[in-house]
Amino acid sequence: MGSVQSCQLDQLANLCDMHECIAKVQGRPSNSASPTDTWLCTLKPHTTFNGQECSHTFMKIGINDGSRTAAALLFECLVYDRLITPMLDAQMCPHFLRSYLVSTGCTYYDLEKTLRAGLGDLDDKQRALNLHRNLTYMEKKAKKRPAIERITPRQEFVPKVAAHLVPSLFANHRFIVISTEYTQVKTYREWVQNKNLSSADRFTVLLQILIALQVMAFAKLMHNDLHTSNILVREHPPQVMTYIIHGLDRPITILSTCTALVFDFDRATCESLGANGGMPQSRQQFQDKRDLVCFYKNVVRNVRSHHMPPVCLNDLNALFRTRDFSLAEIDRWSVGDGNDIEPSISAGIQSIAGMLAERLPPGVAPFGPEAHVYHATPKMLLPNGRLNRGSSDRILLDKCMDELQRAKAHIEKLQKSAASPQKNREARAEEATNSSKKRRTEEAERHLLSHHKSSARTISP
């Protein structure tokens, strides 16, 4: 492998070479049902991606063994590559984590090099034993997985093995690795614990979550696991953010000090990308309220178990004009079989837009030079629900309109040919009659000409 001198992530031939850009690795313990390991990596100074300096990356690692988990991770790679990255590039919606690189064929030695670069506090023996432990947790689908750097007592299901033999145990394994952006953020569940948050802060983040769901709905993309720990909140200096949203007669402009970021798409489904092999068939069909209901239920559970303050549920109830429903009642919303008052994404966006518009400071320019403008509209999508990676807004829109015009012309042609069969029959009958008249006229002319020639021969001397 060639040395990466400038640590330009977008210039790497393979994510497996990223160890050359890594300065430190910090694992994250997890009790998730998903058998993956997650590492927060601090990058070397002046590391860039597409010309932008980046300081951290979040690495998600799974075993590529043909299992349902592997199929789900492969589908997540597809979602980032075909949908999320193009949406971010096209300034359609900023509320997703950006994927830097993905790989489906990293080896044990690639992971070991990453830990060698980022876990300098541990010796080679301890790093090998820790990596063996976490990979065994993944193979056994065991919960309560410790962080990669933690030294813990050996569990019964983790075989006792000498450190120098660990590489041979995983020599034939291949690993799926997804690298996404990461800065100093908190999960939504952690962020709302801050007692100093204003109602405008909370409703701003709710608005951003709903806009992300709206854009996902345009592409018929469902997250299927949208809980409060799969949404990150990044705090930053005040920014003017203007959204041009489909269905609203005017743009929404807010002054935001935080940005919500949706991530973790291994359980996602999307019609244009085909089936997610890690999800049952019953979850593949698109339902526009499923993610909203999933998020709503998770907030209810966290509030009732005292993991989130009651004001979070109060915000949702005020936003959708609902009350404290049971989880069973909330479940029926996704199939349209719930109460008379059901939350919808578009209704929530309009409600928050009205609330936040009154709180805008005077003199804020919606389209000023400091404004970040996003076009959350299905016109940015091609008819098949996809975006072309790396294309600009205008190219996407022009291509979309060209395809729509061709489709419209084809449909009009079909409609004209099928709309009035009676006129077509009359036209064919008239054409047949004219043809018959012309034929009879030509026969009469030939007969007359023959008669004239016969008469001329009779009177000739």
N, C-alpha and C positions, 0 to 999 in steps of 0.2 A: 504494500500500500504506500502511495506517495505521501510525503509530508505536506500538511496544510499549513502554510506559513502565516497567512493573514487571518485564518479562522473565519472565512466567509462561508456560512452554513449553506447558502444556496449554491455554492460552487462545489460542494462535496459530491462525489460520485455516488456515495452510499451513506445512509445514516449510520451504518456500522463503523464508519471512520470518525464519528463525532468525538471519540475519546480524546482526540488531539486538541479539541477546543474546550475541554472540561477542566475546571480548577477544583471543584468540590462536589461531592454527592451527599445528599441527605435523603434518606428513605422516609416513607410515610407508613406508619402502622395502619392496618385496615382490618375491618370485620366484614368486608363486603362479600357477597355471594359470588362475585366475579373473581375467578382465580387468576388475578393479575398482580404484578408488583409495580409500585410507582416510586420513581426517584425524582427528587427536585435537584436539578444540577445547576450549580453556579458556573457560568462560562468565563473564559479568560477575558481580560480587558480588551476592548476594541473588537470583540466578535460582532459580526454583522449578519443580517439576513435581508436580502434585496436592498442593500445600501443603508438600512436602519440598524443602529446599534442595539444589541440585545444583551441583557445581563444574565438571564436565567432561562432554563427550559424545563418543561415537565415531561418526563419520559414514562410511558405506560408500556409494560412488557408482558407478553403472554407467550405460551408455548404453541408453536405452529404444528399441531399434531393431528389435524383433520377433525377435531372435536367440534361440538356446537360452539364452544367458547372461541375456538380459533376462527370459525366461520363468522362469528359476531365481530371479532376484531378486524377481520379482513373487510367486512362490510363497513366498519367505522373508517378504515383507511379510504374506502371508496367515497363515503359521504364527505370527508374532508377534502378530497381531491376534486370531486366533481361538483360539489355544491357549496360547501362552506367557504373555501378559498375564493372561488369566483364571486360569491356574494360580497365578501370583504373587498376584493379588488375593484368591484363595480360600484362601491360606495352605496350598496343597497341596504345594508344593515351592519352596524359595527358590534353587535351584541353576541358575538361568538368568539371563542378562542381560536387564534390562527394556528394552523398546523405548519411547522417548519419542514419536517421530513418524516417519511414513513419507510419502513423496511419489513419485508416478510421473510428474510433469510439470514438474519444475524446468527452467529454461532456463540457457543459458550465462551470462546476465547475473546470475542468482541465485547461481551458483557464484563469479562474479567479485566480487560484493558481499561474499560470505563471506570471500574471500581479502583483499579490501581492508580488511575489519574486523580480520582476524587475522594478516596478514603486513605489518605497518607498516614492517618493516625493508627491504622491497623496494619499488622504485618501480613505477609503473603499467606501464611497458614490460616490466620483468623478470617481473612477476606474469603478464602476458598470455602471455609466451613460455613460462614454466613450465607454465601451465595448458594451453597448446597442446601442449607436449611430452607431458604425462601423458595427455591425452585421445587423442593419437595412439598412444601405447603401448596404451591400452585398445582402440582401433579395430583395431590390428594384432595384438592379443593377444600382445604382446611381453612377455617376462619381464625380470627385473632392472630393474623400474620404480623410479626414484629417488623420494625424498620430495619433496612438492610445493614445499618451500621451498629445495631444493638447486639450486644453479646448476651445470650439468654441460655438457660438450661435446656438441654436437648429433650425434645418431646418423644414419646414412645414411638410415634409413627415415622420419625426421622431416623433412618438407619445410621448406625455408628460406622464411620468410615474415616480412614486416614486422609489428611488434607491433600497429599500428593496424588491420591487416586480419584479425587473429585472430577477432574477434567475428563477422565475416561468414561465416567458414568453418563456424561452429557455430550459426548463427542459427536453423536449422530443427531442431536436435537437441533432444531431451527427455531428461531424466536421472532415473533412479530413485535416490532417496536414503533411506537407513535410518539413523535416529539412535537410538543406544542409550546406556544409562547407562555411565559409565566413572569409576573412581576409581584410586587408585594400586595397581595390580595387576601380577602377573607371569603369564606363561603357565605351565602346569603343567610344561612342559619346563624353563623357567628356574627355577621355584620349587624343584624337587627338587635343583638344584645346590648348595643351601645345606647345608653339611656339619654344621650345628648342629641340623638337624631330628631330632626323636625318631621312633621307630617309631610312637608314638601319633599324632603329627602326620601322618605319611604315610598311616597306615591311616584316619585321620579323613577326609582328602580322598578316598581311594579309596571309602570308604563313601558320601560325598556324591555322587560320580560315579555309583555304582551306584544310589542312590536316584533320581537324575535319570533314569537309563535305565529304571528300574522304572516311574516315572510316565509317561514317554514310551511305554512298552509298553502301559500302560492305554489310551492314546489311539491306539494303533497308529501312532505317529509314529516314524520312523527318521531319524537324522541323516545317515547314509551317508558321513560324512567326519570321524568323531570321532578326530582325532589329538591329540597332546599340545600343539599350539599352538592348538587350538580350545577349550581349557579354560583359563579364567583362575582364579587363586587370589588372593583378597583377604584380607589379614591385618588383624586387628582385636583389640581387647581381648577377654578371655575371655567367652564367651557360653554360657549353658545352652541346648541345642537338643534338643527332644524330638520324635521322629518316631513317629507311629502308622502302622505299615506293614502293608499287607495281607499276610496269610499268617503273621505273627508273633503269638504269643499274648500278648506284652507289649510296651509301648513301648520304644524305644531312646532313652536320654538320654546325651548327651555334653557335655563341656565343651570347646568348640572355640575356637581362636584364629585360625581361617581358614575361608573359605567358598569352595568350588569353584563356578564359573559356566560353564555350557555356552553356546556361542553359535555363530553362523555357520551358518544353516540353509538356504543356497541350494541345497544338494543333498539336502535332506530330502524324504521322501515320507510321505504320510498318507492312509489310505483315505477318511476322512470329508471331506477337503478336495479330493478329486479328484486327477488326475494332475499331477505336476510336469513341465511341458513341457520343462524343461532336462535331464531324466534319461531314460535309455533305458527301454523298457518292462520289460526284464528286472530292473530295480532297483525297480520300483513295488510288487511284492508284499511284504507284511510278513513279516519273519523276526526273531523276538525276540532272537536272538543276534548279529545282524549288527554292531551298533554295538559290542558288547562285544568281538567278535573283531577289529574294526577297531582299537580302542584297544589291545588286547593286542599285535597285530602291530606297531603303531607303536612301542610301548615296546620290543619285541624289536629292531626295526631301530635305534632310537636308542641302545640299550645296546650293541649289537654294533658300531655305528659310533662309539662313545665320545662320543656327544652327551649321554648321560644316565648317571648312575652305576649300576653293576651291582645295587645294593641295590633299585632300582625293579623290576627283573625278579624278583629274589629275593622281594620282597613279593608279587607276583602269584602266583608259583609256590607260596609258602607259603599264600597265601589260598585258592587253588583246588586245592591238593594236586597240582599238576602238575609237570612237569619242563621242561627246555629242548627244546621241540619245534621242528621245522623250520617254516618259514612255510607250506609246503604242507599240513602236518598241521594247523596252526592254522586254515587256510582252510576245511578240511572241517568244523570245528566248527559253522559257521553253518548248515549244511544237515543236521546230525546224522549226519555220515558220518565222524566223526573217531575219536579214541581212546576207550577205555572211560571214561577220566576226562576229562570236558569241563566247562569252567566255565559256570556259569549265574548270572544276576543275583541271583536269590533266594538261591541257595546262598552267594554271596559276601557278601550283606548279613547273613545269619545268622552266617557265620564271623566277620566283623568285629565284629558286635554282641557276640559272646561274648568277643572279645579286649578290646574297649574297656570293657565293663561292669566288668571287674576293675580298671580303672585309674581309675574315677570316684572323686573325692575324697569323703570322708564328709560327709554333710549336704547334698548337692546335691538339690534338690527338683525332680522331673521336671516338675511342673505348678505350680511356684511363680510368684510375680508377675514374677520376672525371666526366666522361661523363654520361649523362642520355640517354640511348638507347631505342628507341621505334620501334616496328615492325608494321608499318601501312600497313598490307597486308591481303588480304582475306583468306590466308591460316590459319590465326588464328581463322577463323569462321568455325563452323560446316556447313554441307550442307544446313541445314534449316535456316541459317542466324543468329543463336543464339550462345551465349557463355555460358559455364557452370560457374555459380557463384563460385568463390573461387578456380578455377582450375589454375594450373600453365601453362605457355606457352607450355612446352613439353607435358604435359598430353593432352592439347587441340589439339596440332598438331598431336600427335599419334592417338587420337580418330578420328580426322578428316581424317587422312590417312587410318585408318582401315575401316571407313565407305566408303570412296571413293574406296578402293580396293574391298570391297565386292560388291559395286554397279557395279564396272567395270567388275568383274567376272560374275555377273548375266547378265549384258548386253551382254558380249561376248558369253555366253551360248545361250541366245536368238537369237543372230545374227547367230550363227552356225546352229541353228535348222531352221532358216528362210531364210538363205542366199542362199542356193542351193536346192530348192525343187525338181529339176530334178534329182540330185544325190540321194536324199532320195527316189524318186520313183523307180529309177534304182536299188537301194539297196534292196528295198522291193520286186521288181520283181525277182531279182536274188535269194533272199532268198526263194521266193515261188517256183521258178524253182528247186532249190536244194532240197527243201522239197518234191516236186513231184517226182524227180528222185530217191530220197532215198526211198520213199514209193513204187515205181514200182520195185525197186531192191529187197526190202524186200518181196514183193508179189511173185516175180519170184523165190526167194530162197525158200520160203515156198512151192510153187508148185513143184519145183524140188525135195525137200526133201520128199514130199508126194509121188511122182512118184517112187523114189528109194525104199521107204517102201513097196509100192504095188508090185513091181517087186520081192522083196525079199520074200514076202509071196507066190508068184506064183511058184518059183523054189524050195521051201522048200519041203523035202520028207514027 
